[in-house]
Each structure stands twice: as structure tokens, then as C-alpha cells.
Amino acid sequence: MTVTTRTPADELTDILLDDDVSASLWVAVESGRIEALVPELLAMRMEQDPIHKHKDVLTHTIAVVAKTPPDLLVRLGALFHDVGKPRTRSYEHGGVTFRHHEAVGARMTRKRLTAMGYDDEVVADVTELVRLSGRFKGYADGWSDSAVRRYARDAGHLLGRLNQLVRCDCTTRSHIKLANLHRDIDDLEARIGRLAAEDRLAAERPGIDGLDVMAHLGIGPGRTVGEALTFLLAIKRVEGDRPREELLARLDTWWAERDG
């Protein structure tokens, strides 16, 4: 008979995917299982959380996990997103800061999840979620289009999960603050979609436009211009961007063969 050995990863996964994940996590904390599985979390229980107004960072963390959908990557990301705070706490100008806690937490996350036996892909994805978990801060102050593109590019296939984590990382009782956060994320997602559409359209444009074609060939508007642009677009799709001079030379060849 084959005996299946359960790993720490299996046990933590069961806890995180429980129907009542908040209760499941608190039972694991009080029973000592979390100390055995993820000892780094206990340091969060001693860490005061002046930003989210919870008694400690662990309380905030469990509140965030409880808000997430039953997606293992998102819940692991939520569980570890502030794990670097105890190691990065500092006092400046009378306040508490946790500068670069996401980067520190990402390294801690990778080490712990690997030791627990999670698959490499899960480890990589959750580590990236933790690293990017604070990136959204500052969006309300105004992001350029390039900043929005960079956010989406860095998140890659994790973009939807990252935005879910950001939405859940707001445990305030203020309905106004919560509504403002969701409004800002909605706005960011809309901009990402709009910019992606613009980028796709730009990628479908040949290296020279219709006005260039008419000026170079000495023709007016009409179907011929569209045919010339279709010819140039086919070059771009196969060969990528080519120098303007080369495109004009190939346009001349196309024009001569067409006339012939």
C-alpha cells in the first residue's frame, strides 16, 4: 500500500482554502501550527500596525486573506504580503516606516515556500505578488501612461491576481476610503485596457502612413493608398519595423510592378 506523505505546503494550503479561512488561520495561530509552518508570521503579531489601525500586522494580514477569493496564489500572496515589515521597521520624524518591506518580504516568501515544498511555479508567482504588492501606492497622486504600462508589464500574467490583492489590502472601516480605493483600481484597469488597445493599433500600423504614401507616389486619396498600406503592413508583420528609406524603396518596387 502506498502511503502519501503530506508536506507543510499541503497543510498550509488546506488552511488557506478552508471555507472560513479567517477562523482556520486563527485556530492555526492559537494552536501553534502557524509557528511550525510559517514562523515568520508570529513576528507580525508583535508588530504594531499604525497604517491600517489594527492592533498588529498579523491581525491585518488575516483580515486581508479573509477578503480574498479562494485562489491559492492570491491567498498565499495575502498571507505573506507584509511578512517583511518586522525586519524593515524604522522610526523617522516620529512615525513608523517599513521601507522596502515588499522586497524583503519577497525574499522571505521565496525561502519559506520553497522550504515548505511548494512547486517552483507557485513559489515564483507568490514571490512576485509579494514584491509587487505595494506598487499601486501612489497611483491616486497621478501616474503617467508609461507608469501604467510598466505596472501591467511587470505584473504580466499575474495582473488580475495582483489587482485582487490590492483591492483586498484595504481593511479600513471607512466606506469612503474603500470606495476611493476601488475607484482608483477600476480607473487603473480601464487605463491598462485602453493603452493595450492603443498599443495593438500602433503595432498594426505600417512604418509610413497614408500621407507619406500619397506624397511619395504622387497620388491622391483612394483605394490605391489602402492597397499600398496593406502591402507595407504585411512587411511589418513578417519582418518587424524596417527603416523608412527601405520601405520607400520597396514601395517604389511595388508601385512599378503594379503599374506594369
C-alpha beads as a LAMMPS data file, in Angstrom:
LAMMPS data file: protein, C-alpha beads

260 atoms
259 bonds

1 atom types
1 bond types

-500.0 500.0 xlo xhi
-500.0 500.0 ylo yhi
-500.0 500.0 zlo zhi

Masses

1 110.0

Atoms # bond

1 1 1 0.000 0.000 0.000
2 1 1 1.290 3.413 -0.972
3 1 1 1.405 5.947 1.849
4 1 1 1.174 9.570 0.785
5 1 1 3.260 11.888 2.924
6 1 1 1.699 15.275 3.492
7 1 1 4.004 18.220 3.268
8 1 1 3.834 21.530 5.161
9 1 1 2.665 23.020 1.848
10 1 1 -0.322 20.648 1.834
11 1 1 -1.270 21.662 5.372
12 1 1 -0.991 25.394 4.747
13 1 1 -2.969 25.028 1.519
14 1 1 -5.777 23.277 3.401
15 1 1 -5.846 26.099 5.943
16 1 1 -5.910 28.815 3.285
17 1 1 -8.597 27.172 1.157
18 1 1 -10.907 26.477 4.095
19 1 1 -14.422 27.897 3.694
20 1 1 -13.852 30.051 6.789
21 1 1 -10.222 30.959 6.204
22 1 1 -10.138 33.561 8.968
23 1 1 -11.216 31.076 11.619
24 1 1 -8.918 28.439 10.187
25 1 1 -5.914 30.773 10.372
26 1 1 -6.668 31.898 13.920
27 1 1 -7.021 28.281 15.055
28 1 1 -3.633 27.569 13.472
29 1 1 -2.139 30.589 15.230
30 1 1 -3.534 29.755 18.659
31 1 1 -2.702 26.042 18.380
32 1 1 0.904 26.729 17.418
33 1 1 0.644 25.194 13.944
34 1 1 1.436 28.503 12.225
35 1 1 4.616 28.767 14.289
36 1 1 5.623 25.364 12.962
37 1 1 4.578 26.095 9.380
38 1 1 5.426 29.788 8.927
39 1 1 7.324 31.017 11.995
40 1 1 7.876 34.428 10.377
41 1 1 4.208 35.247 10.894
42 1 1 4.488 35.353 14.678
43 1 1 6.814 38.363 14.482
44 1 1 3.965 40.141 12.694
45 1 1 1.748 39.567 15.734
46 1 1 4.087 41.694 17.838
47 1 1 4.374 44.411 15.184
48 1 1 2.040 47.364 15.665
49 1 1 0.215 48.481 12.518
50 1 1 -0.284 52.259 12.583
51 1 1 -1.308 52.421 8.936
52 1 1 -4.268 50.029 8.979
53 1 1 -5.216 50.808 12.601
54 1 1 -5.137 47.152 13.644
55 1 1 -3.604 46.015 16.906
56 1 1 -0.892 44.237 14.962
57 1 1 0.198 43.365 11.417
58 1 1 -0.922 39.746 11.765
59 1 1 -4.485 40.828 12.512
60 1 1 -4.439 42.993 9.394
61 1 1 -2.935 40.148 7.362
62 1 1 -5.613 37.654 8.339
63 1 1 -8.283 40.266 7.602
64 1 1 -6.800 40.704 4.117
65 1 1 -6.666 36.940 3.494
66 1 1 -10.302 36.645 4.580
67 1 1 -11.339 39.134 1.892
68 1 1 -9.624 37.288 -0.955
69 1 1 -11.301 34.801 -3.297
70 1 1 -10.410 31.114 -2.774
71 1 1 -7.431 31.321 -5.105
72 1 1 -4.305 29.739 -3.607
73 1 1 -1.877 32.187 -5.236
74 1 1 -3.837 35.228 -4.082
75 1 1 -4.273 33.863 -0.571
76 1 1 -0.599 32.987 -0.246
77 1 1 0.248 36.447 -1.561
78 1 1 -2.078 37.996 1.014
79 1 1 -0.618 35.892 3.823
80 1 1 2.949 36.930 3.008
81 1 1 2.458 40.457 1.627
82 1 1 3.534 42.169 4.882
83 1 1 5.886 39.478 6.186
84 1 1 8.861 41.789 5.672
85 1 1 7.542 44.553 7.937
86 1 1 9.128 43.385 11.228
87 1 1 12.556 43.321 9.573
88 1 1 12.212 46.756 7.959
89 1 1 10.639 48.785 10.779
90 1 1 12.263 52.141 11.405
91 1 1 11.266 55.395 13.061
92 1 1 11.587 58.624 11.120
93 1 1 10.192 62.025 12.092
94 1 1 8.213 60.477 14.901
95 1 1 6.476 57.904 12.711
96 1 1 6.889 54.250 11.858
97 1 1 8.045 53.252 8.362
98 1 1 8.547 49.889 6.690
99 1 1 10.622 50.973 3.734
100 1 1 11.255 48.289 1.090
101 1 1 9.332 45.715 3.111
102 1 1 7.892 44.254 -0.115
103 1 1 11.360 43.433 -1.485
104 1 1 12.481 41.975 1.838
105 1 1 9.208 40.089 2.187
106 1 1 9.554 38.652 -1.323
107 1 1 12.901 37.117 -0.432
108 1 1 11.470 35.718 2.799
109 1 1 8.474 34.339 0.907
110 1 1 10.611 32.538 -1.651
111 1 1 12.721 30.938 1.058
112 1 1 9.776 29.821 3.198
113 1 1 7.565 28.486 0.390
114 1 1 10.469 26.573 -1.103
115 1 1 11.261 25.004 2.267
116 1 1 7.595 24.027 2.668
117 1 1 7.609 22.097 -0.584
118 1 1 5.535 24.274 -2.901
119 1 1 6.076 23.862 -6.639
120 1 1 8.601 26.190 -8.231
121 1 1 5.895 27.899 -10.283
122 1 1 3.789 28.616 -7.202
123 1 1 6.851 29.915 -5.362
124 1 1 7.782 32.205 -8.239
125 1 1 4.260 33.600 -8.674
126 1 1 3.598 34.240 -4.988
127 1 1 7.033 35.806 -4.542
128 1 1 6.253 38.179 -7.402
129 1 1 2.852 39.056 -5.941
130 1 1 4.521 39.971 -2.655
131 1 1 7.220 42.005 -4.422
132 1 1 4.630 43.966 -6.394
133 1 1 2.020 44.226 -3.632
134 1 1 2.891 47.823 -2.774
135 1 1 3.414 49.059 -6.332
136 1 1 -0.104 50.509 -6.599
137 1 1 0.562 53.015 -3.815
138 1 1 0.812 56.488 -5.255
139 1 1 -1.494 55.871 -8.198
140 1 1 -4.005 58.389 -6.860
141 1 1 -1.267 61.038 -6.977
142 1 1 -1.075 60.624 -10.736
143 1 1 0.644 58.053 -12.935
144 1 1 1.843 58.684 -16.455
145 1 1 0.846 56.306 -19.229
146 1 1 4.364 54.885 -19.163
147 1 1 3.980 54.117 -15.440
148 1 1 0.690 52.326 -16.121
149 1 1 2.296 50.304 -18.917
150 1 1 5.217 49.427 -16.634
151 1 1 2.854 48.238 -13.876
152 1 1 0.987 45.981 -16.310
153 1 1 4.189 44.733 -17.917
154 1 1 5.826 43.911 -14.581
155 1 1 2.710 42.087 -13.341
156 1 1 2.406 40.093 -16.569
157 1 1 0.161 37.044 -16.185
158 1 1 -0.357 37.935 -12.507
159 1 1 -2.038 41.283 -13.263
160 1 1 -5.561 40.164 -12.344
161 1 1 -4.404 38.483 -9.152
162 1 1 -2.236 41.456 -8.199
163 1 1 -5.199 43.806 -8.548
164 1 1 -7.318 41.435 -6.450
165 1 1 -4.670 41.517 -3.750
166 1 1 -4.521 45.327 -3.869
167 1 1 -8.305 45.542 -3.524
168 1 1 -8.279 43.228 -0.525
169 1 1 -5.362 45.017 1.151
170 1 1 -7.735 47.670 2.416
171 1 1 -9.351 46.699 5.685
172 1 1 -10.486 50.168 6.703
173 1 1 -13.953 50.619 8.150
174 1 1 -14.285 53.868 6.208
175 1 1 -16.669 53.330 3.315
176 1 1 -15.285 56.466 1.675
177 1 1 -11.678 55.234 1.724
178 1 1 -12.735 51.817 0.473
179 1 1 -14.813 53.318 -2.336
180 1 1 -11.924 55.587 -3.336
181 1 1 -9.515 52.650 -3.481
182 1 1 -11.826 50.599 -5.682
183 1 1 -12.463 53.627 -7.887
184 1 1 -8.729 54.092 -8.372
185 1 1 -8.167 50.413 -9.202
186 1 1 -11.119 50.483 -11.613
187 1 1 -9.548 53.516 -13.249
188 1 1 -6.149 51.799 -13.467
189 1 1 -7.656 48.677 -15.033
190 1 1 -9.572 50.798 -17.548
191 1 1 -6.380 52.665 -18.481
192 1 1 -4.470 49.412 -18.869
193 1 1 -7.139 48.148 -21.263
194 1 1 -7.216 51.395 -23.207
195 1 1 -3.440 51.610 -23.529
196 1 1 -3.220 47.967 -24.567
197 1 1 -5.753 48.645 -27.331
198 1 1 -3.769 51.686 -28.454
199 1 1 -0.561 49.661 -28.466
200 1 1 -2.174 46.921 -30.536
201 1 1 -3.400 49.511 -33.009
202 1 1 0.036 51.112 -33.199
203 1 1 1.589 47.715 -33.802
204 1 1 -0.756 47.267 -36.756
205 1 1 0.372 50.474 -38.440
206 1 1 2.950 50.248 -41.198
207 1 1 6.166 52.212 -40.958
208 1 1 4.806 55.082 -43.069
209 1 1 1.293 56.479 -43.207
210 1 1 -1.152 57.286 -45.960
211 1 1 0.009 60.866 -46.356
212 1 1 3.573 59.629 -46.876
213 1 1 2.363 57.133 -49.483
214 1 1 0.447 59.807 -51.431
215 1 1 3.315 62.274 -51.295
216 1 1 5.914 59.710 -52.349
217 1 1 3.899 58.200 -55.196
218 1 1 2.278 61.460 -56.244
219 1 1 -1.260 60.143 -55.980
220 1 1 -4.424 61.307 -54.275
221 1 1 -6.704 59.605 -51.766
222 1 1 -8.329 56.376 -52.878
223 1 1 -8.243 52.610 -52.854
224 1 1 -4.670 52.543 -54.136
225 1 1 -3.434 54.152 -50.926
226 1 1 -5.148 51.437 -48.904
227 1 1 -3.563 48.739 -51.061
228 1 1 -0.139 50.315 -50.562
229 1 1 -0.639 50.418 -46.781
230 1 1 -1.755 46.778 -46.801
231 1 1 1.459 45.890 -48.650
232 1 1 3.563 47.815 -46.103
233 1 1 1.689 46.297 -43.155
234 1 1 2.407 42.807 -44.475
235 1 1 6.113 43.663 -44.425
236 1 1 5.873 44.818 -40.812
237 1 1 4.010 41.695 -39.690
238 1 1 6.638 39.419 -41.197
239 1 1 9.827 41.424 -40.755
240 1 1 9.039 43.905 -37.995
241 1 1 9.932 47.588 -38.241
242 1 1 12.153 48.464 -41.186
243 1 1 13.997 51.723 -41.960
244 1 1 11.908 54.379 -43.679
245 1 1 14.247 54.533 -46.676
246 1 1 13.913 50.787 -47.229
247 1 1 10.131 50.953 -47.033
248 1 1 10.001 53.734 -49.596
249 1 1 12.282 51.771 -51.919
250 1 1 10.110 48.668 -51.611
251 1 1 7.036 50.806 -52.133
252 1 1 8.603 52.020 -55.387
253 1 1 9.141 48.425 -56.462
254 1 1 5.564 47.504 -55.559
255 1 1 4.286 50.540 -57.455
256 1 1 6.332 49.768 -60.536
257 1 1 5.208 46.128 -60.582
258 1 1 1.613 47.199 -60.054
259 1 1 1.739 49.638 -62.934
260 1 1 3.459 47.046 -65.089

Bonds

1 1 1 2
2 1 2 3
3 1 3 4
4 1 4 5
5 1 5 6
6 1 6 7
7 1 7 8
8 1 8 9
9 1 9 10
10 1 10 11
11 1 11 12
12 1 12 13
13 1 13 14
14 1 14 15
15 1 15 16
16 1 16 17
17 1 17 18
18 1 18 19
19 1 19 20
20 1 20 21
21 1 21 22
22 1 22 23
23 1 23 24
24 1 24 25
25 1 25 26
26 1 26 27
27 1 27 28
28 1 28 29
29 1 29 30
30 1 30 31
31 1 31 32
32 1 32 33
33 1 33 34
34 1 34 35
35 1 35 36
36 1 36 37
37 1 37 38
38 1 38 39
39 1 39 40
40 1 40 41
41 1 41 42
42 1 42 43
43 1 43 44
44 1 44 45
45 1 45 46
46 1 46 47
47 1 47 48
48 1 48 49
49 1 49 50
50 1 50 51
51 1 51 52
52 1 52 53
53 1 53 54
54 1 54 55
55 1 55 56
56 1 56 57
57 1 57 58
58 1 58 59
59 1 59 60
60 1 60 61
61 1 61 62
62 1 62 63
63 1 63 64
64 1 64 65
65 1 65 66
66 1 66 67
67 1 67 68
68 1 68 69
69 1 69 70
70 1 70 71
71 1 71 72
72 1 72 73
73 1 73 74
74 1 74 75
75 1 75 76
76 1 76 77
77 1 77 78
78 1 78 79
79 1 79 80
80 1 80 81
81 1 81 82
82 1 82 83
83 1 83 84
84 1 84 85
85 1 85 86
86 1 86 87
87 1 87 88
88 1 88 89
89 1 89 90
90 1 90 91
91 1 91 92
92 1 92 93
93 1 93 94
94 1 94 95
95 1 95 96
96 1 96 97
97 1 97 98
98 1 98 99
99 1 99 100
100 1 100 101
101 1 101 102
102 1 102 103
103 1 103 104
104 1 104 105
105 1 105 106
106 1 106 107
107 1 107 108
108 1 108 109
109 1 109 110
110 1 110 111
111 1 111 112
112 1 112 113
113 1 113 114
114 1 114 115
115 1 115 116
116 1 116 117
117 1 117 118
118 1 118 119
119 1 119 120
120 1 120 121
121 1 121 122
122 1 122 123
123 1 123 124
124 1 124 125
125 1 125 126
126 1 126 127
127 1 127 128
128 1 128 129
129 1 129 130
130 1 130 131
131 1 131 132
132 1 132 133
133 1 133 134
134 1 134 135
135 1 135 136
136 1 136 137
137 1 137 138
138 1 138 139
139 1 139 140
140 1 140 141
141 1 141 142
142 1 142 143
143 1 143 144
144 1 144 145
145 1 145 146
146 1 146 147
147 1 147 148
148 1 148 149
149 1 149 150
150 1 150 151
151 1 151 152
152 1 152 153
153 1 153 154
154 1 154 155
155 1 155 156
156 1 156 157
157 1 157 158
158 1 158 159
159 1 159 160
160 1 160 161
161 1 161 162
162 1 162 163
163 1 163 164
164 1 164 165
165 1 165 166
166 1 166 167
167 1 167 168
168 1 168 169
169 1 169 170
170 1 170 171
171 1 171 172
172 1 172 173
173 1 173 174
174 1 174 175
175 1 175 176
176 1 176 177
177 1 177 178
178 1 178 179
179 1 179 180
180 1 180 181
181 1 181 182
182 1 182 183
183 1 183 184
184 1 184 185
185 1 185 186
186 1 186 187
187 1 187 188
188 1 188 189
189 1 189 190
190 1 190 191
191 1 191 192
192 1 192 193
193 1 193 194
194 1 194 195
195 1 195 196
196 1 196 197
197 1 197 198
198 1 198 199
199 1 199 200
200 1 200 201
201 1 201 202
202 1 202 203
203 1 203 204
204 1 204 205
205 1 205 206
206 1 206 207
207 1 207 208
208 1 208 209
209 1 209 210
210 1 210 211
211 1 211 212
212 1 212 213
213 1 213 214
214 1 214 215
215 1 215 216
216 1 216 217
217 1 217 218
218 1 218 219
219 1 219 220
220 1 220 221
221 1 221 222
222 1 222 223
223 1 223 224
224 1 224 225
225 1 225 226
226 1 226 227
227 1 227 228
228 1 228 229
229 1 229 230
230 1 230 231
231 1 231 232
232 1 232 233
233 1 233 234
234 1 234 235
235 1 235 236
236 1 236 237
237 1 237 238
238 1 238 239
239 1 239 240
240 1 240 241
241 1 241 242
242 1 242 243
243 1 243 244
244 1 244 245
245 1 245 246
246 1 246 247
247 1 247 248
248 1 248 249
249 1 249 250
250 1 250 251
251 1 251 252
252 1 252 253
253 1 253 254
254 1 254 255
255 1 255 256
256 1 256 257
257 1 257 258
258 1 258 259
259 1 259 260
